[in-house]
């Protein structure tokens, strides 16, 4: 579904993504990650009636997408986000993983990354990692070696710049020789009311930083010090899914889809190589044009 083709409330994300669950042909997979495959494609926009329906539908779609990636590659890779909807999706995924009819993902063969993290102690409730572990990671059989949290402030790094450089090294190590980024099958993002994604805020240095991982200081939203994937890493993902709930974010959603600059509305710069999905509830979609 292209920009402006707004789905009716209640249309399930899983149904909207069904036709694109298969991986691209080998010729596409062989292109350099972050290349121009997405150029000329408009985002998909899918609307659910409320945040609960959104979380449930995205969870079902994510399980299907990871299973499809494993069918092709043997492994799957997901980049997690925090926030209310992001955490709710992970809880629903864990629920599905406990149902026999949804035993379709080999969780021991899933690589888990994070889109951003607060540079606080490891047990701080502000950590996205902590929320993800409680919602999903402790409930499924993940291989600990495939779980890649962004370092905390008490992990031996004095400055967030050091933690960012280390995480970039981890990405490159998994990517393999000659690559700086591994395959991300799905990269999940939330969005703030002002349009920030990951920890890339409007008119911040991170919005124009070309490095795959950046340190972020003086964030307008606490905690102020963070580590975030940059746009170069985000845009390398096969698919980017933006999960947005609530009328307070409707204006930023509309501006992003109208073509605002990533410096003004960072969410406008978040796009995947194969697909970009705006997965909204009715409140977040309330300022989009209707046909």
GUDOLUM-623319 format. One record per residue (C-alpha): residue number from 1; residue in one letter; x, y, z. Coordinates in Angstrom, 1 decimal, decimal comma. Example, Ala and Ser with C-alpha at 12.3 -4.5 7.8 and 13.67 -1.06 7.14 Angstrom:
BEGIN
<seq = 1 type = A east = 12,3 north = -4,5 up = 7,8>
<seq = 2 type = S east = 13,7 north = -1,1 up = 7,1>
! end
This chain:
BEGIN
<seq = 1 type = X east = 0,0 north = 0,0 up = 0,0>
<seq = 2 type = X east = 1,6 north = 3,3 up = -1,0>
<seq = 3 type = X east = 1,7 north = 6,6 up = 0,7>
<seq = 4 type = X east = -1,7 north = 8,1 up = 0,9>
<seq = 5 type = X east = -3,4 north = 4,8 up = 0,3>
<seq = 6 type = X east = -4,6 north = 4,6 up = 3,9>
<seq = 7 type = X east = -6,0 north = 1,2 up = 5,0>
<seq = 8 type = X east = -9,3 north = 1,1 up = 6,7>
<seq = 9 type = X east = -9,2 north = 0,8 up = 10,5>
<seq = 10 type = X east = -9,1 north = -2,8 up = 11,5>
<seq = 11 type = X east = -7,2 north = -4,1 up = 8,5>
<seq = 12 type = X east = -4,6 north = -6,4 up = 9,9>
<seq = 13 type = X east = -0,9 north = -5,7 up = 9,5>
<seq = 14 type = X east = -0,3 north = -9,4 up = 8,9>
<seq = 15 type = X east = -2,7 north = -9,4 up = 6,0>
<seq = 16 type = X east = -1,2 north = -6,3 up = 4,5>
<seq = 17 type = X east = 2,3 north = -7,8 up = 4,6>
<seq = 18 type = X east = 1,4 north = -11,3 up = 3,4>
<seq = 19 type = X east = 2,3 north = -10,7 up = -0,2>
<seq = 20 type = X east = 5,8 north = -9,4 up = 0,6>
<seq = 21 type = X east = 6,9 north = -12,0 up = 3,2>
<seq = 22 type = X east = 9,2 north = -13,7 up = 0,7>
<seq = 23 type = X east = 12,8 north = -12,6 up = 0,5>
<seq = 24 type = X east = 14,1 north = -10,9 up = -2,7>
<seq = 25 type = X east = 15,7 north = -12,8 up = -5,4>
<seq = 26 type = X east = 19,4 north = -13,6 up = -5,1>
<seq = 27 type = X east = 20,3 north = -10,7 up = -7,4>
<seq = 28 type = X east = 18,8 north = -8,3 up = -4,9>
<seq = 29 type = X east = 20,3 north = -10,0 up = -1,9>
<seq = 30 type = X east = 23,8 north = -9,6 up = -3,5>
<seq = 31 type = X east = 23,6 north = -5,9 up = -3,7>
<seq = 32 type = X east = 25,6 north = -3,9 up = -1,2>
<seq = 33 type = X east = 23,6 north = -3,3 up = 2,0>
<seq = 34 type = X east = 22,3 north = 0,2 up = 2,2>
<seq = 35 type = X east = 22,2 north = 0,5 up = -1,6>
<seq = 36 type = X east = 19,5 north = 2,1 up = -3,8>
<seq = 37 type = X east = 17,0 north = -0,8 up = -3,8>
<seq = 38 type = X east = 14,4 north = 1,4 up = -2,0>
<seq = 39 type = X east = 14,7 north = 4,3 up = -4,3>
<seq = 40 type = X east = 11,4 north = 5,2 up = -6,0>
<seq = 41 type = X east = 9,3 north = 3,1 up = -3,6>
<seq = 42 type = X east = 6,7 north = 4,7 up = -1,5>
<seq = 43 type = X east = 5,9 north = 3,6 up = 2,1>
<seq = 44 type = X east = 3,1 north = 1,3 up = 3,0>
<seq = 45 type = X east = 0,6 north = 2,7 up = 5,5>
<seq = 46 type = X east = -1,6 north = 0,4 up = 7,5>
<seq = 47 type = X east = -4,0 north = 1,5 up = 10,2>
<seq = 48 type = X east = -5,4 north = -0,4 up = 13,1>
<seq = 49 type = X east = -8,2 north = 0,9 up = 15,3>
<seq = 50 type = X east = -6,2 north = 1,1 up = 18,5>
<seq = 51 type = X east = -2,8 north = 0,4 up = 20,1>
<seq = 52 type = X east = -3,8 north = -3,1 up = 21,2>
<seq = 53 type = X east = -4,9 north = -4,2 up = 17,8>
<seq = 54 type = X east = -1,8 north = -2,7 up = 16,4>
<seq = 55 type = X east = 0,5 north = -4,6 up = 18,7>
<seq = 56 type = X east = -1,2 north = -7,9 up = 18,1>
<seq = 57 type = X east = -1,1 north = -7,5 up = 14,3>
<seq = 58 type = X east = 2,5 north = -6,4 up = 14,2>
<seq = 59 type = X east = 3,5 north = -9,3 up = 16,4>
<seq = 60 type = X east = 1,8 north = -11,8 up = 14,1>
<seq = 61 type = X east = 3,5 north = -10,2 up = 11,1>
<seq = 62 type = X east = 6,9 north = -10,1 up = 12,7>
<seq = 63 type = X east = 6,7 north = -13,8 up = 13,6>
<seq = 64 type = X east = 5,8 north = -14,5 up = 9,9>
<seq = 65 type = X east = 8,6 north = -12,3 up = 8,6>
<seq = 66 type = X east = 11,3 north = -13,9 up = 10,8>
<seq = 67 type = X east = 10,1 north = -17,4 up = 9,8>
<seq = 68 type = X east = 10,3 north = -16,4 up = 6,1>
<seq = 69 type = X east = 13,8 north = -15,0 up = 6,6>
<seq = 70 type = X east = 14,9 north = -18,3 up = 8,2>
<seq = 71 type = X east = 13,5 north = -20,3 up = 5,4>
<seq = 72 type = X east = 15,8 north = -18,4 up = 3,0>
<seq = 73 type = X east = 18,9 north = -17,8 up = 5,1>
<seq = 74 type = X east = 18,7 north = -20,3 up = 8,0>
<seq = 75 type = X east = 18,8 north = -17,3 up = 10,4>
<seq = 76 type = X east = 16,8 north = -14,1 up = 10,9>
<seq = 77 type = X east = 17,8 north = -10,7 up = 12,3>
<seq = 78 type = X east = 15,6 north = -8,1 up = 14,1>
<seq = 79 type = X east = 16,4 north = -4,7 up = 15,5>
<seq = 80 type = X east = 14,3 north = -3,9 up = 18,5>
<seq = 81 type = X east = 12,8 north = -0,6 up = 19,7>
<seq = 82 type = X east = 11,6 north = 0,5 up = 23,1>
<seq = 83 type = X east = 8,5 north = 2,5 up = 24,0>
<seq = 84 type = X east = 5,0 north = 1,5 up = 24,8>
<seq = 85 type = X east = 3,9 north = 0,0 up = 21,5>
<seq = 86 type = X east = 7,4 north = -1,6 up = 20,8>
<seq = 87 type = X east = 7,3 north = -3,4 up = 24,2>
<seq = 88 type = X east = 3,7 north = -4,4 up = 23,7>
<seq = 89 type = X east = 4,6 north = -6,0 up = 20,4>
<seq = 90 type = X east = 7,4 north = -8,0 up = 22,1>
<seq = 91 type = X east = 5,0 north = -9,2 up = 24,7>
<seq = 92 type = X east = 2,5 north = -10,4 up = 22,0>
<seq = 93 type = X east = 5,4 north = -12,1 up = 20,2>
<seq = 94 type = X east = 6,3 north = -14,0 up = 23,3>
<seq = 95 type = X east = 2,6 north = -15,0 up = 23,7>
<seq = 96 type = X east = 2,6 north = -16,3 up = 20,2>
<seq = 97 type = X east = 5,8 north = -18,2 up = 20,7>
<seq = 98 type = X east = 4,1 north = -20,2 up = 23,5>
<seq = 99 type = X east = 1,3 north = -21,4 up = 21,2>
<seq = 100 type = X east = 2,0 north = -24,7 up = 19,3>
<seq = 101 type = X east = 0,5 north = -23,4 up = 16,1>
<seq = 102 type = X east = 3,0 north = -20,6 up = 16,1>
<seq = 103 type = X east = 6,2 north = -22,8 up = 16,5>
<seq = 104 type = X east = 7,5 north = -21,4 up = 13,2>
<seq = 105 type = X east = 10,5 north = -19,4 up = 14,3>
<seq = 106 type = X east = 13,7 north = -21,1 up = 15,6>
<seq = 107 type = X east = 14,5 north = -18,5 up = 18,2>
<seq = 108 type = X east = 18,0 north = -19,9 up = 18,7>
<seq = 109 type = X east = 18,8 north = -18,8 up = 15,2>
<seq = 110 type = X east = 17,6 north = -15,2 up = 15,6>
<seq = 111 type = X east = 20,1 north = -12,3 up = 15,8>
<seq = 112 type = X east = 18,8 north = -9,5 up = 18,1>
<seq = 113 type = X east = 20,1 north = -6,0 up = 18,0>
<seq = 114 type = X east = 18,8 north = -2,6 up = 19,3>
<seq = 115 type = X east = 18,1 north = 0,6 up = 17,5>
<seq = 116 type = X east = 19,1 north = 2,8 up = 20,4>
<seq = 117 type = X east = 19,8 north = 2,7 up = 24,1>
<seq = 118 type = X east = 20,0 north = 5,0 up = 27,1>
<seq = 119 type = X east = 23,5 north = 5,3 up = 28,4>
<seq = 120 type = X east = 22,6 north = 4,3 up = 32,0>
<seq = 121 type = X east = 23,4 north = 1,4 up = 34,3>
<seq = 122 type = X east = 22,4 north = -2,0 up = 33,1>
<seq = 123 type = X east = 19,7 north = -2,5 up = 35,7>
<seq = 124 type = X east = 18,2 north = 1,0 up = 35,1>
<seq = 125 type = X east = 14,5 north = 0,8 up = 34,2>
<seq = 126 type = X east = 15,1 north = 3,3 up = 31,5>
<seq = 127 type = X east = 17,1 north = 0,7 up = 29,5>
<seq = 128 type = X east = 15,4 north = -0,6 up = 26,4>
<seq = 129 type = X east = 17,3 north = -3,8 up = 26,9>
<seq = 130 type = X east = 15,7 north = -4,4 up = 30,3>
<seq = 131 type = X east = 12,2 north = -4,0 up = 28,9>
<seq = 132 type = X east = 12,9 north = -6,3 up = 26,0>
<seq = 133 type = X east = 14,3 north = -9,0 up = 28,2>
<seq = 134 type = X east = 11,3 north = -8,9 up = 30,4>
<seq = 135 type = X east = 8,8 north = -8,8 up = 27,5>
<seq = 136 type = X east = 10,3 north = -11,3 up = 25,2>
<seq = 137 type = X east = 13,9 north = -12,4 up = 25,5>
<seq = 138 type = X east = 13,5 north = -14,3 up = 28,7>
<seq = 139 type = X east = 10,5 north = -16,2 up = 27,4>
<seq = 140 type = X east = 11,9 north = -17,6 up = 24,2>
<seq = 141 type = X east = 14,9 north = -19,9 up = 23,6>
<seq = 142 type = X east = 17,4 north = -17,3 up = 22,2>
<seq = 143 type = X east = 21,1 north = -18,1 up = 21,9>
<seq = 144 type = X east = 22,9 north = -15,6 up = 24,2>
<seq = 145 type = X east = 25,6 north = -15,3 up = 21,7>
<seq = 146 type = X east = 23,1 north = -13,9 up = 19,2>
<seq = 147 type = X east = 21,8 north = -11,2 up = 21,5>
<seq = 148 type = X east = 23,6 north = -7,9 up = 21,1>
<seq = 149 type = X east = 22,7 north = -5,2 up = 23,6>
<seq = 150 type = X east = 24,2 north = -1,7 up = 23,3>
<seq = 151 type = X east = 26,6 north = -1,3 up = 26,3>
<seq = 152 type = X east = 25,4 north = 0,3 up = 29,5>
<seq = 153 type = X east = 27,2 north = 3,1 up = 31,3>
<seq = 154 type = X east = 28,6 north = 0,5 up = 33,8>
<seq = 155 type = X east = 29,9 north = -1,9 up = 31,2>
<seq = 156 type = X east = 33,5 north = -0,5 up = 31,2>
<seq = 157 type = X east = 33,0 north = 2,5 up = 28,8>
<seq = 158 type = X east = 33,5 north = 5,9 up = 30,3>
<seq = 159 type = X east = 31,9 north = 7,8 up = 27,5>
<seq = 160 type = X east = 29,0 north = 7,0 up = 25,1>
<seq = 161 type = X east = 31,4 north = 7,6 up = 22,2>
<seq = 162 type = X east = 33,4 north = 4,6 up = 23,3>
<seq = 163 type = X east = 30,3 north = 2,5 up = 23,6>
<seq = 164 type = X east = 29,1 north = 3,6 up = 20,1>
<seq = 165 type = X east = 32,5 north = 2,6 up = 18,6>
<seq = 166 type = X east = 32,4 north = -0,8 up = 20,3>
<seq = 167 type = X east = 28,9 north = -1,5 up = 19,0>
<seq = 168 type = X east = 29,9 north = -0,5 up = 15,5>
<seq = 169 type = X east = 32,6 north = -3,1 up = 15,8>
<seq = 170 type = X east = 30,2 north = -5,7 up = 16,9>
<seq = 171 type = X east = 28,0 north = -5,0 up = 13,9>
<seq = 172 type = X east = 31,0 north = -5,3 up = 11,6>
<seq = 173 type = X east = 32,2 north = -8,5 up = 13,2>
<seq = 174 type = X east = 28,8 north = -10,2 up = 12,6>
<seq = 175 type = X east = 28,6 north = -8,8 up = 9,1>
<seq = 176 type = X east = 31,7 north = -10,6 up = 8,0>
<seq = 177 type = X east = 34,7 north = -9,7 up = 5,9>
<seq = 178 type = X east = 34,4 north = -6,6 up = 3,8>
<seq = 179 type = X east = 31,1 north = -5,5 up = 5,4>
<seq = 180 type = X east = 30,3 north = -3,0 up = 8,1>
<seq = 181 type = X east = 26,7 north = -4,0 up = 8,8>
<seq = 182 type = X east = 25,0 north = -7,3 up = 9,0>
<seq = 183 type = X east = 21,7 north = -8,2 up = 7,4>
<seq = 184 type = X east = 18,7 north = -6,7 up = 9,3>
<seq = 185 type = X east = 15,6 north = -8,5 up = 8,1>
<seq = 186 type = X east = 13,3 north = -6,2 up = 10,1>
<seq = 187 type = X east = 14,2 north = -3,0 up = 11,9>
<seq = 188 type = X east = 11,5 north = -1,8 up = 14,3>
<seq = 189 type = X east = 11,2 north = 1,9 up = 15,2>
<seq = 190 type = X east = 8,9 north = 3,9 up = 17,5>
<seq = 191 type = X east = 8,5 north = 7,6 up = 16,9>
<seq = 192 type = X east = 8,2 north = 10,6 up = 19,3>
<seq = 193 type = X east = 5,6 north = 13,4 up = 19,1>
<seq = 194 type = X east = 8,3 north = 15,6 up = 17,5>
<seq = 195 type = X east = 9,3 north = 13,0 up = 15,0>
<seq = 196 type = X east = 12,4 north = 11,4 up = 16,5>
<seq = 197 type = X east = 13,3 north = 7,8 up = 15,8>
<seq = 198 type = X east = 15,8 north = 5,7 up = 17,7>
<seq = 199 type = X east = 17,7 north = 8,5 up = 19,4>
<seq = 200 type = X east = 17,9 north = 10,8 up = 16,4>
<seq = 201 type = X east = 16,1 north = 14,0 up = 17,4>
<seq = 202 type = X east = 15,2 north = 16,9 up = 15,1>
<seq = 203 type = X east = 18,0 north = 19,3 up = 14,2>
<seq = 204 type = X east = 20,5 north = 17,2 up = 16,2>
<seq = 205 type = X east = 24,0 north = 16,3 up = 15,1>
<seq = 206 type = X east = 22,9 north = 12,6 up = 14,8>
<seq = 207 type = X east = 20,4 north = 13,6 up = 12,1>
<seq = 208 type = X east = 23,4 north = 14,4 up = 9,8>
<seq = 209 type = X east = 25,9 north = 11,9 up = 11,1>
<seq = 210 type = X east = 26,9 north = 9,3 up = 8,6>
<seq = 211 type = X east = 28,4 north = 6,8 up = 11,0>
<seq = 212 type = X east = 26,4 north = 3,5 up = 11,6>
<seq = 213 type = X east = 26,4 north = 4,1 up = 15,4>
<seq = 214 type = X east = 26,5 north = 7,5 up = 17,1>
<seq = 215 type = X east = 26,8 north = 8,8 up = 20,6>
<seq = 216 type = X east = 24,0 north = 11,2 up = 21,4>
<seq = 217 type = X east = 24,2 north = 13,9 up = 24,1>
<seq = 218 type = X east = 21,9 north = 16,5 up = 25,4>
<seq = 219 type = X east = 18,7 north = 14,8 up = 24,2>
<seq = 220 type = X east = 15,6 north = 16,9 up = 24,8>
<seq = 221 type = X east = 14,0 north = 13,8 up = 26,3>
<seq = 222 type = X east = 15,6 north = 12,3 up = 29,4>
<seq = 223 type = X east = 17,8 north = 10,5 up = 29,9>
<seq = 224 type = X east = 20,0 north = 12,9 up = 27,9>
<seq = 225 type = X east = 22,9 north = 10,6 up = 27,0>
<seq = 226 type = X east = 22,3 north = 7,7 up = 24,6>
<seq = 227 type = X east = 23,8 north = 5,5 up = 21,9>
<seq = 228 type = X east = 21,9 north = 5,1 up = 18,6>
<seq = 229 type = X east = 22,1 north = 3,6 up = 15,2>
<seq = 230 type = X east = 22,5 north = 6,3 up = 12,6>
<seq = 231 type = X east = 20,6 north = 6,7 up = 9,4>
<seq = 232 type = X east = 23,2 north = 4,7 up = 7,5>
<seq = 233 type = X east = 22,5 north = 1,6 up = 9,6>
<seq = 234 type = X east = 18,8 north = 2,1 up = 9,7>
<seq = 235 type = X east = 18,6 north = 2,4 up = 5,9>
<seq = 236 type = X east = 20,6 north = -0,8 up = 5,4>
<seq = 237 type = X east = 17,7 north = -2,8 up = 6,8>
<seq = 238 type = X east = 15,7 north = -4,9 up = 4,4>
<seq = 239 type = X east = 12,5 north = -3,6 up = 6,0>
<seq = 240 type = X east = 11,9 north = -0,7 up = 8,3>
<seq = 241 type = X east = 8,7 north = -0,8 up = 10,3>
<seq = 242 type = X east = 7,6 north = 2,4 up = 12,1>
<seq = 243 type = X east = 5,2 north = 1,6 up = 15,0>
<seq = 244 type = X east = 3,2 north = 4,7 up = 16,0>
<seq = 245 type = X east = 0,3 north = 5,1 up = 18,3>
<seq = 246 type = X east = -1,7 north = 8,1 up = 19,6>
<seq = 247 type = X east = -3,1 north = 11,3 up = 18,3>
<seq = 248 type = X east = -0,3 north = 13,3 up = 19,8>
<seq = 249 type = X east = 2,0 north = 11,9 up = 17,1>
<seq = 250 type = X east = -0,4 north = 12,4 up = 14,2>
<seq = 251 type = X east = 1,1 north = 15,7 up = 13,0>
<seq = 252 type = X east = 4,6 north = 14,3 up = 12,8>
<seq = 253 type = X east = 3,3 north = 11,2 up = 11,0>
<seq = 254 type = X east = 1,6 north = 13,4 up = 8,4>
<seq = 255 type = X east = 4,7 north = 15,6 up = 8,0>
<seq = 256 type = X east = 7,0 north = 12,7 up = 7,6>
<seq = 257 type = X east = 4,8 north = 11,1 up = 4,9>
<seq = 258 type = X east = 4,4 north = 14,5 up = 3,1>
<seq = 259 type = X east = 8,2 north = 14,6 up = 2,6>
<seq = 260 type = X east = 9,6 north = 16,6 up = 5,5>
<seq = 261 type = X east = 13,4 north = 16,6 up = 5,7>
<seq = 262 type = X east = 15,0 north = 14,1 up = 8,1>
<seq = 263 type = X east = 16,6 north = 17,0 up = 9,9>
<seq = 264 type = X east = 13,1 north = 18,4 up = 10,7>
<seq = 265 type = X east = 11,3 north = 15,1 up = 11,2>
<seq = 266 type = X east = 13,9 north = 12,3 up = 11,6>
<seq = 267 type = X east = 11,2 north = 9,6 up = 11,0>
<seq = 268 type = X east = 11,1 north = 10,9 up = 7,4>
<seq = 269 type = X east = 14,6 north = 9,6 up = 6,9>
<seq = 270 type = X east = 13,9 north = 6,1 up = 8,2>
<seq = 271 type = X east = 13,4 north = 3,8 up = 5,2>
<seq = 272 type = X east = 14,3 north = 0,2 up = 4,3>
<seq = 273 type = X east = 16,0 north = -1,2 up = 1,3>
<seq = 274 type = X east = 13,0 north = -3,4 up = 0,3>
<seq = 275 type = X east = 10,1 north = -1,8 up = 2,2>
<seq = 276 type = X east = 9,1 north = 0,9 up = 4,6>
<seq = 277 type = X east = 6,0 north = 0,3 up = 6,7>
<seq = 278 type = X east = 4,1 north = 2,9 up = 8,7>
<seq = 279 type = X east = 2,0 north = 0,8 up = 11,1>
<seq = 280 type = X east = -0,3 north = 3,1 up = 12,9>
<seq = 281 type = X east = -3,4 north = 3,2 up = 15,1>
<seq = 282 type = X east = -6,3 north = 5,4 up = 14,2>
<seq = 283 type = X east = -5,1 north = 8,2 up = 16,4>
<seq = 284 type = X east = -1,7 north = 8,4 up = 14,8>
<seq = 285 type = X east = -3,3 north = 8,3 up = 11,4>
<seq = 286 type = X east = -5,9 north = 10,9 up = 12,1>
<seq = 287 type = X east = -4,2 north = 13,7 up = 10,1>
<seq = 288 type = X east = -3,5 north = 11,7 up = 7,0>
<seq = 289 type = X east = -5,5 north = 12,4 up = 3,9>
<seq = 290 type = X east = -8,5 north = 10,2 up = 3,2>
<seq = 291 type = X east = -9,7 north = 9,2 up = -0,2>
! end
